[in-house]
Each structure stands twice: as structure tokens, then as C-alpha cells.
């Protein structure tokens, strides 16, 4: 009878310890998910501010070029997609399209040397460059928050708690190197480098 009580007490202590661990891990994952959300809001804010500069820059080049170019349409479509995107993935994909369109636009501007002496254009170009620089820190913090969260939900016993509690891997990384692609769910995440 005494052995049975000891066994029951041991099982109760084990269950209590498991419940504490579950609660602790779940709370930590919730904090990390909130931190990812806050980091994303910072990224989203700077991406949207940068997107607001694109039409003015395009208009300045369009005026100098005195003609149409598909890059103007591409910029407007990517900008609209970024501003109207509902999820980080939508906005990341739209930002990639905007990056490519802006690169083509700036290459196009090189065909019009008179733009270099145009103070409003130079200011817009400088503002765009500054906006791109302001993206770096929030992007790094966001990617680091994703890396930390994804690493934790792969470790035992945290992976069990994550699975039971509905925490899933988040691969919505933002690219940091030119030519590198943002990781999109459904693609081979192991082949991508999120740094």
C-alpha cells in the first residue's frame, strides 16, 4: 500500500512538472510570436514609407523621358500590392517586385543626365536611398525573431508543446542580399539562407 502511494505521488509530481513545463514553453512561444508581430510592424512601416516615394521618383523620370515605359506600370502594381497586402508573405513578395522595378527605374534614369542636375529628383533619389538604409535594422531584427522562434519550435520538448498548441514554423524571411530570394512557405526552406 505504501509503495502504491509513493508511485501515485511520483506520478502526480511528474504530471505537475510536465504541466509547468508545458505552460512555460507555451508562454515563451506566445511572447516570441508577439515579438515577431511587433518586429514585422516595424518592417512594414518602413517598407510602406519607402513605397510612398516610388510614384514621385517614377513621375520625375517619366517627365524627363517624355514617354511610356513598362517599368512605371510595374512600380505602381508592386506598390499597390505592397500597400494592400494582407500578410507578411504578400508584402514581402510585393516588396521584391518593387525592388526590381525601382532598380530598373534607376537604370532608366541614367539615360537622362539632366535629372542629375534636377534638385527635386536628387532629393527623391536621396530619400529613397535613406529609406532603404532605414529598412536594414528592422529587417534584421525581424529575421532574427523568426530564426529564434523557428529554432525553439524544433527543439524537444518545445516542439511537442508547439505542435499541441498550434505553433507552426514561420518562414516569411525578408531577403537581405541583392539577388537573394525571400523564403516562401512551400518552398525548400533548407536551401535558403535567411540572414
N, C-alpha and C positions, 0 to 999 in steps of 0.2 A: 504494500500500500504506500509506503514511504517513497519507494522508487518511482511509482506512478505519479505522485505529487511532484517529485523532482523533475520528471520528464515533462509534465504539463507546465510547470513553472519555466523550464528551459524553453519550451515551445512558445510560451507567451512572451518571454523576453526576446526570443528570436523574431517573432511576429512584430513586436513593438519596435525593435531595431530596424526591421525591414520597412515598416510604415514611416519611421522617421527619415530613413534614407530616401525613400520614395518622395516624401514631401519636400525634403531638402533639394533633391535633384530637380523636381518639378518646378519649385520656386526659382531655382537658379536658371533653368531654361526659360521660364517666363520673363525673368529680368533680362536675359540675353536677347530674347525676341523683341522686347520693348526697346532695348538699346539699338538693335538693328533698325527698328522702325524710326527711332529718333535720328540715327545716322543717315538713313535714307531721306528723311525730310530735309536735312541739311544739303545733301547732294541734289535733291530735286529742286530746291530753291535756287542754287547756283546754276543748274542746268537751264532752268526757266528764264533766269535773268540773262544768261548768255543768248538764249534763243530769241529774246526780245531785240537783241542787237542785229540779228541777221537781216531782217527786211530793210533796215536803213542802209546797211552795207550793200545789199543787193541793188537797192534803188540808186545808190551813188554810182555803182559800176554800170548799171543799165543806162543811166543818163549819159555817161561817157561813151558807152558802146553804141548808143543810138540804135539799138536793135534787140531782138529777142534771142534768148539762149535757153536751152532746156534746164540749165543749172538754176535759173530763177524759180522755175516751177518746182524743181527738186527741193530747193531750200524751203519754199513755202509749204510743200507737202510734209516734209520732215519736221518742220517747226510746228505745224498744226498737230501732227501725230504725237510729238513730244508733249505739247501743252494739253492735249486731250487724252493722253494715255492714262489708263486706269491702274495699271500695275507697274511695279519697278521694271519688269521684263519689257512691257510695252514702251516705257520711256527710255530704257537702255537701248533698245533696238532703234527707236526713233532718233536718239542722240547719235548713234553710229551713222545713220543715214545723213543727219545734219552735219556731222564732222566731215564726211566725204564730200558733201555738197559745198560746204564752206571752203574746203581745200581746193576744189575745182574753181570756185568763185575767186579766190585769192590768186590762183594761177591766171585766170582770165584777166584780173586787174593789171597784171604785169604787161599786158598788151596796150595799156593806156597810160603812158608815162605822165600825162598831165594830172592824173589822180595823185601822184606823189606830192605835187605842189599844192594840192587842194587840202586846206586845213581841216574842214569838216570830215573829209574822207580819212585823213591821217588820224584824227581824233577817234573816229569809229574803229579804225584798224587797231589803234592802241587800246581802246576799250575792250575790243574782242580778245586781244592778247591778255589783258589783265583779267578778264572773265575766265579765260582758260586756265590761268595760273591759280585763280581762286577755287577752281574745281579740285585741284590736286589734293589738298588736305582733307576735305570732306570725303572724297572718293577713297582715299587711303584708309580713313577711319571706318568707313562703311565696309570696305572689303575685309579689313581686319576683324570687324564684328562678325561678319559672315564666316570667316575662317575659324574663329574661336568657337562659335556656335556649332558649326558643322563638325569640328573635331570632337567636341564634347558629346554630341549625339551618336558618335561612332564608338565611344569607349564603354566598356562594361563597368558597372551595371547601368550607366546612364542611357545606353542605347535601349535597354529594356523599358526603362521609365519613359523615354521619348516615344517609343513605339506604342506603349499602352496609353499614353496621354495625348497622342496625336501630333507630336512634334516631328516635322519632316525636314529633310535636308533642304537648304536654300542655296541654289547655285546661280543666283542673279548677281554675279560679279560684274563689275564695270571694268572694261579694259583700261590699261594704263600705258601701253606702248603702242605707237603707231603701227598699224597692220595687224595687231593682235585682236582677237575676237572675244567679245564678252561671252561667258558661258551661259548657254540657254538650256533649261531643263529639257531632257530628252536627247541631248547630245552627249557624247562621250566626255564626261567631266574629267576623267583621269588624264585625258590628253591635253587638257587646258591648264595653263598656269595662271592663277588668279591674282598674282602680285602686281 
